[in-house]
């Protein structure tokens, strides 16, 4: 057991998918895995391990923001010997060039956050995906005739802000959308020499206020979930 995860050693697979929401982790485990077992529920952050097409995989929540995913991904990598984490989440688009339901495979994450600097002395405001899982996701999407877009994402500490213009860092790096975890995950993986990727589904278009409804979310996120699971098979 680690400080924040109560699973025993060996109860978490080498590859794990990390949605932010514990209930989404539960949904994926119950609907996509066989023989899914709840292995941790500390602080209401749910972790499951089961079989996908005969191979063991884990699903567990990261919570929201760099501090949260920073804790969970670090403990998964160091206490449970996880090799690969694939964050699966949602994002808001800064531009109408993206559409709701678009799937993004994050190549780089740019952020104003000091997380990487003060945690691991990683300088700079942009960090790439780590390892080969990004390329595996691209290849898997192509094999499945699933259209994805490789992007640099803006990873932000802030959800609500006074100034509603697109932040300078997003403009500088031509980031079409924003989320809150990829930069922290990539920083941990870079420091530890592990594999990390982030796949996102666009759920709202910020300038037009268009959003996927709550009823649409399960259907909307299914292609991303299946892409992550199929990609995971290739690195287990």
Backbone as numpy.savetxt, mean C-alpha at the origin, in Angstrom:
# Nx Ny Nz CAx CAy CAz Cx Cy Cz
5.87 -12.59 19.12 5.03 -11.40 19.12 5.91 -10.15 19.12
5.44 -9.12 18.42 6.11 -7.83 18.47 5.31 -6.91 19.39
5.72 -5.67 19.50 5.02 -4.74 20.39 3.58 -4.52 19.94
3.36 -4.40 18.64 2.05 -4.00 18.14 1.31 -5.10 17.37
1.96 -6.24 17.14 1.34 -7.36 16.44 1.45 -8.59 17.34
0.32 -9.26 17.58 0.32 -10.37 18.55 0.45 -11.74 17.90
0.65 -11.81 16.59 0.86 -13.10 15.93 2.13 -13.75 16.46
2.12 -15.07 16.49 3.31 -15.81 16.88 4.25 -15.92 15.68
5.51 -16.19 15.98 6.47 -16.42 14.90 5.96 -17.55 14.02
6.05 -17.36 12.71 5.59 -18.36 11.78 4.15 -18.23 11.36
3.40 -17.34 12.01 1.98 -17.16 11.67 1.75 -16.09 10.61
2.80 -15.40 10.21 2.69 -14.40 9.15 3.58 -14.83 7.99
3.02 -14.78 6.79 3.72 -15.25 5.60 4.85 -14.31 5.19
5.68 -14.76 4.27 6.80 -13.95 3.78 6.33 -12.77 2.93
5.13 -12.90 2.36 4.56 -11.82 1.55 3.24 -11.40 2.19
3.05 -10.10 2.33 1.84 -9.59 2.96 1.28 -8.43 2.16
-0.04 -8.40 2.02 -0.72 -7.25 1.45 -1.20 -6.39 2.59
-1.01 -5.06 2.47 -1.37 -4.13 3.53 -2.34 -3.06 3.04
-3.64 -3.27 3.24 -4.57 -2.15 3.10 -4.47 -1.28 4.35
-4.97 -0.07 4.28 -4.94 0.76 5.47 -5.97 0.36 6.50
-7.15 -0.03 6.03 -8.32 -0.27 6.86 -8.37 -1.71 7.37
-8.46 -1.93 8.68 -8.58 -3.30 9.21 -9.78 -4.06 8.64
-10.89 -3.38 8.42 -12.07 -4.07 7.89 -11.87 -4.47 6.43
-11.05 -3.71 5.71 -10.73 -4.13 4.34 -9.83 -5.36 4.36
-8.92 -5.42 5.33 -8.09 -6.62 5.48 -8.98 -7.83 5.77
-9.97 -7.64 6.62 -10.90 -8.73 6.93 -11.68 -9.15 5.69
-12.16 -8.18 4.94 -12.92 -8.47 3.72 -12.08 -9.28 2.73
-10.83 -8.86 2.51 -9.97 -9.57 1.57 -9.70 -10.99 2.04
-9.39 -11.13 3.33 -9.09 -12.46 3.86 -10.28 -13.40 3.73
-11.46 -12.88 4.03 -12.66 -13.73 4.02 -13.16 -14.04 2.62
-12.83 -13.20 1.64 -13.37 -13.37 0.30 -12.37 -13.86 -0.74
-11.08 -13.79 -0.42 -10.08 -14.17 -1.42 -9.14 -15.29 -0.94
-9.05 -15.51 0.35 -8.15 -16.53 0.87 -8.93 -17.78 1.30
-8.28 -18.93 1.22 -8.82 -20.16 1.78 -8.21 -20.39 3.16
-9.02 -20.91 4.06 -8.56 -21.25 5.42 -7.91 -20.05 6.11
-8.50 -18.87 5.92 -7.93 -17.67 6.53 -8.06 -17.73 8.05
-6.97 -17.45 8.72 -6.94 -17.48 10.19 -6.56 -16.10 10.71
-7.34 -15.59 11.66 -7.00 -14.33 12.31 -5.83 -14.57 13.26
-4.69 -13.93 12.99 -3.49 -14.19 13.79 -3.13 -13.03 14.71
-3.75 -11.86 14.51 -3.51 -10.72 15.40 -4.68 -9.75 15.31
-5.09 -9.23 16.48 -6.13 -8.20 16.52 -5.80 -7.12 17.55
-4.53 -7.01 17.90 -4.09 -5.98 18.84 -4.47 -4.60 18.33
-5.06 -3.78 19.22 -5.50 -2.42 18.89 -6.52 -2.39 17.75
-7.16 -3.52 17.47 -8.14 -3.57 16.39 -7.55 -3.59 15.00
-6.23 -3.74 14.91 -5.56 -3.84 13.61 -5.44 -5.32 13.27
-6.22 -5.76 12.28 -6.41 -7.18 12.01 -5.39 -7.73 11.02
-4.86 -8.91 11.35 -3.95 -9.64 10.48 -4.44 -11.06 10.29
-4.45 -11.50 9.03 -4.90 -12.83 8.68 -3.84 -13.52 7.85
-3.77 -14.84 7.97 -2.93 -15.64 7.09 -3.77 -16.79 6.54
-3.64 -17.04 5.24 -4.38 -18.11 4.59 -3.71 -18.50 3.30
-4.46 -19.20 2.46 -3.92 -19.69 1.20 -4.60 -19.00 0.03
-3.80 -18.60 -0.94 -4.31 -18.10 -2.22 -3.73 -18.98 -3.31
-4.59 -19.72 -3.96 -4.18 -20.68 -4.99 -3.09 -21.61 -4.46
-3.27 -22.02 -3.22 -2.39 -23.00 -2.60 -1.14 -22.46 -1.96
-0.92 -21.15 -2.05 0.28 -20.56 -1.46 -0.08 -19.64 -0.30
0.75 -19.67 0.73 0.46 -18.91 1.94 0.74 -17.42 1.75
-0.22 -16.62 2.15 -0.08 -15.17 2.09 -0.79 -14.56 3.28
-0.33 -13.41 3.71 -0.97 -12.71 4.82 -1.57 -11.40 4.33
-2.62 -10.98 5.03 -3.28 -9.71 4.78 -3.37 -9.00 6.12
-2.91 -7.75 6.21 -2.98 -7.04 7.48 -2.98 -5.54 7.27
-3.65 -4.84 8.15 -3.81 -3.39 8.00 -2.56 -2.63 8.41
-2.42 -1.45 7.82 -1.29 -0.56 8.15 -1.73 0.63 9.00
-3.05 0.89 9.05 -3.49 2.16 9.63 -3.20 3.28 8.65
-3.38 4.52 9.13 -3.22 5.70 8.25 -1.98 6.51 8.60
-1.24 6.93 7.59 -0.12 7.83 7.77 1.20 7.12 7.99
2.29 7.90 7.86 3.64 7.34 8.00 3.91 6.76 9.39
3.50 7.42 10.48 3.78 6.83 11.78 3.19 5.43 11.94
1.98 5.23 11.40 1.32 3.94 11.56 1.93 2.87 10.66
2.02 3.14 9.35 2.62 2.13 8.48 4.09 1.95 8.81
4.73 3.00 9.33 6.12 2.88 9.74 6.31 1.85 10.83
5.41 1.84 11.81 5.48 0.87 12.90 5.20 -0.54 12.39
4.07 -0.71 11.70 3.65 -2.06 11.31 4.59 -2.68 10.29
5.00 -1.91 9.29 5.88 -2.50 8.28 7.25 -2.84 8.88
7.75 -2.00 9.78 9.04 -2.28 10.42 8.98 -3.57 11.22
7.92 -3.73 12.01 7.81 -4.95 12.82 7.61 -6.19 11.96
6.87 -6.05 10.86 6.69 -7.18 9.95 8.02 -7.59 9.33
8.79 -6.61 8.88 10.08 -6.91 8.27 11.07 -7.50 9.28
11.12 -6.94 10.48 12.19 -7.30 11.42 11.81 -8.40 12.41
10.55 -8.44 12.84 10.14 -9.42 13.85 9.53 -10.68 13.23
8.99 -10.56 12.02 8.31 -11.70 11.39 8.98 -12.14 10.09
10.13 -11.55 9.79 10.92 -11.96 8.62 10.15 -11.86 7.31
9.23 -10.91 7.22 8.53 -10.66 5.98 9.52 -10.14 4.94
9.41 -10.66 3.71 10.30 -10.22 2.64 9.69 -9.11 1.79
8.37 -9.19 1.57 7.71 -8.30 0.62 6.40 -7.77 1.20
6.23 -6.46 1.15 4.97 -5.83 1.52 4.42 -5.08 0.31
3.16 -5.37 -0.02 2.47 -4.63 -1.07 1.35 -3.84 -0.43
1.52 -2.54 -0.38 0.43 -1.68 0.10 -0.63 -1.61 -0.97
-1.88 -1.83 -0.60 -3.00 -1.69 -1.52 -3.95 -0.67 -0.91
-4.14 0.43 -1.60 -4.91 1.51 -1.00 -5.65 2.35 -2.02
-6.10 3.49 -1.55 -6.84 4.42 -2.41 -6.11 5.76 -2.44
-6.46 6.57 -3.42 -5.82 7.88 -3.54 -6.79 8.86 -4.17
-6.47 10.14 -3.99 -7.22 11.21 -4.62 -6.40 11.81 -5.74
-7.04 12.06 -6.87 -6.34 12.59 -8.04 -6.32 14.11 -8.00
-5.16 14.69 -8.29 -5.03 16.14 -8.42 -5.50 16.63 -9.79
-5.63 15.72 -10.74 -5.87 16.10 -12.13 -6.98 15.27 -12.75
-7.69 15.85 -13.67 -8.73 15.12 -14.39 -8.14 14.21 -15.47
-6.82 14.21 -15.61 -6.19 13.23 -16.50 -6.38 11.81 -15.96
-6.56 11.70 -14.64 -6.91 10.42 -14.04 -8.42 10.33 -13.89
-8.91 9.10 -13.86 -10.34 8.85 -13.70 -10.56 7.96 -12.48
-11.73 8.05 -11.87 -12.04 7.10 -10.80 -11.97 5.69 -11.37
-11.51 4.78 -10.54 -11.27 3.37 -10.86 -9.91 3.12 -11.51
-9.16 4.17 -11.92 -7.81 3.95 -12.44 -6.95 3.26 -11.39
-6.05 2.38 -11.85 -5.13 1.67 -10.95 -3.72 2.19 -11.19
-3.06 2.59 -10.11 -1.72 3.16 -10.19 -0.72 2.22 -9.52
0.38 1.96 -10.21 1.50 1.23 -9.63 2.57 2.27 -9.33
2.87 2.48 -8.07 3.70 3.62 -7.65 5.18 3.32 -7.88
5.78 4.13 -8.74 7.21 3.98 -9.04 8.06 4.75 -8.03
7.62 5.96 -7.67 8.32 6.79 -6.69 7.28 7.46 -5.80
7.68 7.75 -4.56 6.84 8.52 -3.65 7.60 9.77 -3.23
6.98 10.92 -3.43 7.58 12.21 -3.05 6.84 12.76 -1.85
7.59 13.34 -0.90 6.94 13.81 0.32 7.72 14.94 0.98
6.97 15.82 1.66 7.59 16.85 2.51 7.92 16.29 3.89
7.53 15.06 4.14 7.70 14.45 5.47 9.17 14.31 5.85
9.43 14.43 7.14 10.79 14.21 7.67 10.98 12.77 8.14
9.99 11.90 7.87 10.05 10.52 8.38 11.35 9.82 7.99
11.67 9.78 6.72 12.84 9.04 6.26 14.14 9.64 6.81
14.18 10.97 6.89 15.40 11.64 7.36 15.68 11.32 8.82
14.67 11.45 9.66 14.91 11.29 11.09 14.84 9.84 11.56
14.15 8.99 10.82 14.15 7.57 11.18 15.42 6.88 10.72
15.82 7.10 9.47 16.89 6.30 8.86 18.00 7.11 8.23
17.98 8.43 8.43 18.99 9.31 7.84 19.03 9.19 6.32
17.86 8.97 5.73 17.72 8.96 4.28 17.39 10.37 3.84
18.28 10.99 3.11 18.09 12.37 2.67 17.25 12.42 1.40
16.69 13.56 1.13 15.91 13.74 -0.08 14.43 13.58 0.17
13.65 14.02 -0.81 12.20 14.02 -0.63 11.49 13.09 -1.60
12.24 12.15 -2.20 11.61 11.18 -3.09 12.31 9.83 -2.92
11.50 8.76 -2.81 12.02 7.40 -2.61 11.30 6.48 -3.58
12.05 5.56 -4.19 11.48 4.62 -5.14 10.92 3.39 -4.44
10.07 2.66 -5.17 9.69 1.30 -4.75 10.98 0.53 -4.51
10.89 -0.57 -3.79 12.08 -1.34 -3.45 11.96 -2.78 -3.92
13.06 -3.30 -4.47 13.08 -4.66 -4.96 12.42 -4.79 -6.32
12.05 -6.03 -6.68 11.53 -6.30 -8.02 10.02 -6.38 -8.07
9.33 -6.17 -6.96 7.89 -6.39 -6.93 7.15 -5.40 -7.84
7.65 -4.19 -8.00 7.05 -3.22 -8.92 7.00 -3.78 -10.33
8.12 -4.36 -10.78 8.18 -4.94 -12.12 7.28 -6.16 -12.24
7.19 -6.95 -11.18 6.30 -8.11 -11.18 4.85 -7.67 -11.33
4.48 -6.60 -10.64 3.11 -6.08 -10.75 2.83 -5.61 -12.17
3.76 -4.89 -12.77 3.58 -4.44 -14.16 3.39 -5.62 -15.10
4.23 -6.65 -14.95 4.15 -7.82 -15.83 2.84 -8.58 -15.62
2.43 -8.69 -14.37 1.18 -9.40 -14.06 -0.02 -8.66 -14.63
-0.01 -7.34 -14.53 -1.09 -6.54 -15.09 -1.16 -6.72 -16.61
-0.01 -6.74 -17.25 0.02 -6.90 -18.71 -0.52 -8.27 -19.11
-0.11 -9.30 -18.36 -0.60 -10.66 -18.64 -2.11 -10.75 -18.48
-2.65 -9.96 -17.56 -4.09 -10.01 -17.26 -4.88 -9.01 -18.10
-4.20 -8.30 -19.00 -4.82 -7.24 -19.82 -5.49 -6.19 -18.94
-4.84 -5.92 -17.81 -5.33 -4.91 -16.87 -4.49 -3.65 -17.02
-5.12 -2.55 -17.30 -4.40 -1.30 -17.53 -4.01 -0.67 -16.19
-2.73 -0.42 -16.02 -2.24 0.30 -14.85 -1.36 1.45 -15.32
-1.12 2.40 -14.42 -0.28 3.54 -14.74 0.85 3.63 -13.72
2.08 3.69 -14.20 3.24 3.89 -13.33 3.37 5.38 -13.05
3.41 5.76 -11.77 3.39 7.18 -11.42 4.35 7.46 -10.26
4.65 8.74 -10.12 5.22 9.26 -8.88 4.05 9.82 -8.09
3.88 9.34 -6.89 2.75 9.74 -6.05 3.21 10.79 -5.04
2.32 11.69 -4.66 2.58 12.57 -3.53 2.11 11.85 -2.27
3.04 11.58 -1.36 2.70 11.01 -0.06 2.69 12.13 0.96
1.54 12.38 1.55 1.39 13.54 2.41 1.08 13.16 3.86
1.57 13.96 4.79 1.18 13.84 6.20 -0.21 14.43 6.45
-0.70 15.20 5.48 -1.88 16.06 5.72 -3.05 15.60 4.87
-4.20 15.42 5.51 -5.44 15.12 4.79 -6.27 16.39 4.59
-6.40 17.18 5.65 -7.12 18.45 5.57 -6.11 19.59 5.62
-6.27 20.58 4.75 -5.34 21.70 4.75 -6.06 22.99 4.36
-5.51 24.13 4.84 -6.08 25.45 4.57 -5.95 25.83 3.10
-4.75 25.63 2.56 -4.46 25.99 1.17 -4.86 24.82 0.28
-5.85 25.01 -0.57 -6.39 23.93 -1.38 -5.72 23.80 -2.75
-4.70 24.63 -3.01 -3.97 24.47 -4.27 -3.08 23.22 -4.20
-2.72 22.70 -5.35 -1.86 21.52 -5.39 -0.52 21.86 -4.74
-0.05 21.08 -3.77 1.21 21.40 -3.09 2.39 21.47 -4.05
3.35 22.30 -3.70 4.50 22.54 -4.57 5.24 21.26 -4.91
5.41 20.37 -3.93 6.18 19.15 -4.19 5.48 18.27 -5.22
4.15 18.27 -5.22 3.40 17.47 -6.19 3.57 18.05 -7.59
3.61 19.37 -7.68 3.84 20.02 -8.98 5.26 19.77 -9.47
6.23 19.88 -8.55 7.64 19.70 -8.92 7.91 18.31 -9.49
7.31 17.30 -8.90 7.56 15.93 -9.33 6.46 15.37 -10.24
5.56 16.25 -10.67 4.49 15.85 -11.59 3.68 14.68 -11.03
3.28 14.82 -9.77 2.49 13.79 -9.10 1.01 13.97 -9.45
0.37 12.98 -10.05 -1.03 13.16 -10.43 -2.01 12.90 -9.31
-1.53 12.35 -8.17 -2.45 11.97 -7.10 -1.73 11.97 -5.76
-2.51 11.83 -4.70 -1.98 11.92 -3.34 -2.52 10.79 -2.47
-1.66 10.28 -1.59 -2.03 9.30 -0.56 -1.15 9.57 0.65
-1.11 8.65 1.63 -0.48 9.00 2.90 0.48 7.95 3.47
0.83 6.92 2.70 1.66 5.86 3.31 2.87 5.40 2.51
2.88 5.52 1.20 3.91 4.88 0.37 5.33 5.31 0.74
5.52 6.60 1.00 6.86 7.12 1.30 7.43 6.45 2.56
6.60 6.29 3.58 7.06 5.64 4.81 7.39 4.18 4.60
6.56 3.48 3.85 6.83 2.07 3.55 8.11 1.93 2.76
8.28 2.74 1.72 9.49 2.65 0.90 10.74 2.98 1.71
10.63 3.94 2.62 11.79 4.29 3.46 12.21 3.12 4.34
11.24 2.46 4.98 11.57 1.31 5.82 12.20 0.19 5.00
11.61 -0.08 3.83 12.14 -1.16 2.99 13.54 -0.84 2.50
13.78 0.41 2.14 15.12 0.81 1.69 16.14 0.63 2.81
15.81 1.06 4.00 16.72 0.93 5.13 17.02 -0.53 5.45
16.02 -1.39 5.34 16.17 -2.78 5.75 16.54 -3.73 4.61
16.59 -3.20 3.38 16.91 -4.06 2.25 15.80 -5.03 1.90
14.56 -4.60 2.04 13.39 -5.44 1.78 12.66 -4.97 0.51
11.64 -5.71 0.14 10.85 -5.41 -1.05 9.56 -4.69 -0.66
9.20 -3.66 -1.43 7.98 -2.91 -1.14 7.41 -2.31 -2.41
6.09 -2.39 -2.52 5.38 -1.77 -3.64 4.10 -1.17 -3.11
3.50 -0.29 -3.90 2.21 0.30 -3.58 1.35 0.32 -4.82
0.16 -0.27 -4.71 -0.84 -0.21 -5.77 -2.03 0.58 -5.22
-2.51 1.53 -6.01 -3.59 2.42 -5.57 -4.72 2.44 -6.58
-5.94 2.54 -6.06 -7.11 2.79 -6.90 -7.56 4.22 -6.68
-7.77 4.95 -7.77 -8.26 6.33 -7.67 -9.73 6.29 -7.26
-10.05 6.89 -6.12 -11.43 6.88 -5.64 -12.08 8.25 -5.67
-11.29 9.31 -5.85 -11.91 10.63 -5.99 -11.02 11.54 -6.82
-11.67 12.46 -7.52 -10.99 13.45 -8.35 -11.14 14.79 -7.63
-10.06 15.27 -7.06 -10.13 16.43 -6.17 -10.71 17.68 -6.84
-10.26 18.05 -8.05 -10.77 19.31 -8.62 -12.25 19.28 -8.99
-12.81 18.10 -9.27 -14.23 18.03 -9.67 -15.13 17.49 -8.58
-14.52 16.99 -7.49 -15.26 16.41 -6.35 -15.98 15.11 -6.72
-15.61 14.50 -7.83 -16.20 13.21 -8.19 -15.63 12.14 -7.29
-16.50 11.24 -6.79 -16.06 10.20 -5.87 -16.73 8.88 -6.19
-16.03 7.80 -5.85 -16.66 6.48 -5.87 -17.55 6.38 -4.65
-18.76 5.93 -4.81 -19.67 5.81 -3.68 -19.26 4.66 -2.77
-19.75 4.68 -1.56 -19.46 3.60 -0.61 -19.89 2.25 -1.17
-21.01 2.23 -1.87 -21.52 0.98 -2.43 -20.64 0.46 -3.56
-19.94 1.36 -4.23 -19.09 0.97 -5.36 -17.71 0.47 -4.93
-17.32 0.73 -3.71 -15.93 0.51 -3.32 -15.51 -0.95 -3.42
-16.34 -1.88 -2.96 -15.94 -3.28 -3.01 -15.68 -3.71 -4.45
-16.58 -3.34 -5.36 -16.40 -3.68 -6.76 -15.21 -2.95 -7.35
-15.04 -1.68 -6.99 -13.97 -0.86 -7.55 -12.59 -1.37 -7.16
-12.46 -1.88 -5.95 -11.15 -2.29 -5.46 -10.79 -3.73 -5.84
-11.75 -4.49 -6.35 -11.48 -5.89 -6.65 -10.35 -6.08 -7.66
-10.27 -5.33 -8.78 -9.15 -5.53 -9.72 -7.79 -5.29 -9.06
-7.69 -4.27 -8.21 -6.42 -4.00 -7.52 -6.06 -5.14 -6.59
-7.03 -5.64 -5.84 -6.78 -6.74 -4.90 -6.31 -7.98 -5.65
-6.99 -8.31 -6.74 -6.61 -9.50 -7.51 -5.24 -9.34 -8.15
-4.92 -8.12 -8.61 -3.59 -7.86 -9.17 -2.52 -8.07 -8.11
-2.74 -7.58 -6.91 -1.78 -7.74 -5.82 -1.60 -9.21 -5.46
-2.70 -9.96 -5.38 -2.62 -11.37 -5.03 -1.90 -12.17 -6.12
-2.24 -11.91 -7.36 -1.57 -12.64 -8.46 -0.09 -12.32 -8.53
0.26 -11.07 -8.25 1.67 -10.67 -8.22 2.40 -11.35 -7.07
1.72 -11.43 -5.93 2.32 -12.07 -4.75 2.70 -13.51 -5.03
1.89 -14.22 -5.81 2.19 -15.62 -6.13 3.57 -15.77 -6.75
4.00 -14.77 -7.49 5.25 -14.86 -8.24 6.49 -14.58 -7.41
6.29 -14.07 -6.19 7.46 -13.76 -5.35 7.47 -14.60 -4.07
6.47 -15.47 -3.92 6.45 -16.34 -2.72 7.45 -17.47 -2.91
